[in-house]
Amino acid sequence: MHLGMTGWFRVETTAAANQRGRDRDQALENRHDHVVFSMSSGVTVTFNDPRRFGMMDLVAGSHLPHHGSLAAIGPEPLSREFDARALAMGLAKRKISLKVALLDQRVVAGIGNIYASEALHLAHLSPFRRASTLATKSGAPRPACNGLVTAIKSVLRRAISLKQTARYDESRFRVYDHDGEPCPTPGCGGRILRAWQAGRSTFYCRVCQR
C-alpha cells in the first residue's frame, strides 16, 4: 500500500459507514473512496484518495520480500530491524547530504521531508553534512548515528501520539515551517532557517546542528 500524496484510510463501524452512504452531503465527500474493506469485526476500512496517486496491491506474505515495490526498500523506522547498524550501512560511502539520504527509501522507508528535518534537529545534526560521516569506513555506526536513530523513532512516535489529541495542529512540529522563529533547543539562542535541498524545503538551526 502506498498512500501517494493525498491517500488516507477511514476506519469506522460498518453501521456508520452505511449511514454515511445514505447521507447526501457525506456521499459527495465519499466520491473519492476507491477501496472498501468490510471486516468481520463490524468495522469498515475505506481507502480514500482524491488525486489517485496511491497504489494498492494484494500479495501473499511469502512473496513480499520479492515484490517489485518492496524488494529494495529499507527497514521500517519503528521496527526492531531499524537500528544504528542498519542506518550506518545505508549511509556508508554516500557522498550526498544527510537530509537527502534520509529521503531515499532504500536507506529507510517512510521518512518524508518533514520528519527528516524534525529528526535531524532533535539529533543536533546538520542536514548538509555528508551522509557517510555517520558511519566508519567499514560501515559501522558512529555515535551520531545512534543519536539519529533515536531521534527518528522519537519524532515519529510523537507525531502518532499527537494525532490522537487536540494539540496535533498547534504543536505538531519542532522546526518545520517555523523559519525565523527561535530555536526550541534549550539554551541554543539560534533561529530556525529555511533552505532548499533536492527541491524540498529544509528547516534547521545553524547554531545547534553540526
N, C-alpha and C positions, 0 to 999 in steps of 0.2 A: 504494500500500500504506500503510495506517495501522494501526499495531500496537495502538491503543487503550491501555488501562491494563495489560493482562496478556499481550498477544500477544508471541510471540518465535519465532525461527527456530532449528531444529536442523539442523546440517549434519554428515553422516556418510557413510561409504561405503555403497553400496547393500547390500552383504553384511551390514554391521552393522545396517542398517535392517530387513532381512529377518529377522535373528536376533532383533531387538527384538520383532518381531511374533509370534514363536513363544514368547517368554518370558512366562509368565503375569503375573508382577509388573510387568514393563515394559509389558505390554499394558494393564494398568489405568492406569498412568501416561500412556499414549498415548491415552486416551479423548478427550482434548481436541485431538487432531490433526485439523485440518479440511481442509488442502490439502497434497498431497504432490507434489513435482516430482522425477521420476526423470531425471537428467541423462545424456547420452551419455558423459560422462567417468567414469561409475561412481560418482557422488556423488548422494545423495538429500538434498533440501532440504525440510524439513517445517515447516509453519506450525502452531503450537500456540497456542490461545487459550482458557483456562478460562472466562472470563466473556463471551466472544463480543462484545467491544466493538470488535474490529478489523474493518477493511474491506479488501477487495481487488477491484481492477478491472483488466481487461485492455484496454489502449488502444494503438493504433498510435502510434509515436513522433511522427509528424507532427501528431497530434491532441492531444498532451499540453498545449501552451500554451492550448488552448481547453476542456480538461476542467473540469467544474464545480468539482471539489475543488482544482484547481491553478491556475486562471486568476488568482486574486487572491493567491496565496501568495507570500511574499517569497523572497529568494535563500537557497540552502542555505549555512549558515555556514562550511563548509570549502571552498566553491567559490571560484574566482577572481572571480566576479561579486560576492561579498560583500566589499566594501571600505568604507573610511570614507565615501566619497561615497554609496554605496548606503544605508548606515545613516543618514547625515545626512538624506537625502531622506525616509526613513521616519519620522524623529523630528521633522523640522521642523514647527513650528506645533502640535505635540502638547502639550496642557496637562496630560496625565496624568503620573504619576510615571515615572521612567526604568525602574524594575523592572517595572512593569505594562506599559509599552510593549514591553519585550523579550519578553513573553509573547504579544504579538499576532503571530500567524503571518503577517500581512500585512507586517510590518516585516522579520522574518527567520524562516525556517522552522526548527522543531525545537529552539528554545531553551526548555527546560522550566523549571519553578520552581527546581529545584536548581541548575542551571548558570547561571541568571540571577544568583542570589546569589553563586555562586562567581566568575563573571566580574567582577561589579561590585566585589567585594572585591579581586580581583587588580588591577583598574584604579584602585583607590582612589577610586571614585565612589559617592556616597550613593544608595541605592535610592529615596530620597524626593525627590531633586531633579527639577525639571521636565524632561521628555524633550527639549523644544525647546532647552534650554540647550546641547546638544551640536552645534547647527547655527546658522549665521548666518541672518539674515532671508531671504537668497536661497537657503538650503538647502545651503550649502557646509559641509563638516565643520570643526569646531573641533578643536584639538589633543587634547582629551579624547576625542573621537570616534575618532581614530586609536588611542588607547590602549585603548579599549574593544573595538574590532575585534580587536586583537592579543590581548587577554585572552580574548575569546570563543573564538578559534581555539586558544589555548593550553590552556584548561581542557578543551575537547572532545578535543583530541589526547591530552592526559594521561589522560583517562578511558578512551579507546580503548586506550592503551598499557597501563594498569594492569589492564584487563580480562583481559589475557593472562598476568598474573602472580599469584603468591600474595599480593602486597601489596594486591590490589584492595579487600578488605574493611577492612583495618586502616588504610590511608592514603588512602582514596578521596576525602575532601572536606577542603577548607581550613576552611570555616566552617559548612557546612550541618550542622545537628543538633549543633553544638558550643557552644550558648549557655551562657554563664557561664565558658567557658574563656578563657585568654589569647589575644589576637590573634596569629596567626602572622606578621604583618608585622614584620620585624626592627626593633627599636628603638621600636615603637609604644607598648607599655605599656597599651593598652586591652584591653577584654574583648569577647567576642562576645555580642551581644544578639539577642533574637528579637522580631519584630513581625509584625503581620498586614497584608497588602496584598491587596485584592481577594479576600479569603477564603483566601489562601495564606500560608504561613509565609515570612518573610524573615529571614535571618541576616546580620548586618552588624556593623561596628565604627564607633562614632560618632567615634572619635578620628582614624583614618586615612582614612576615607571621607568625601569632601566633595562 
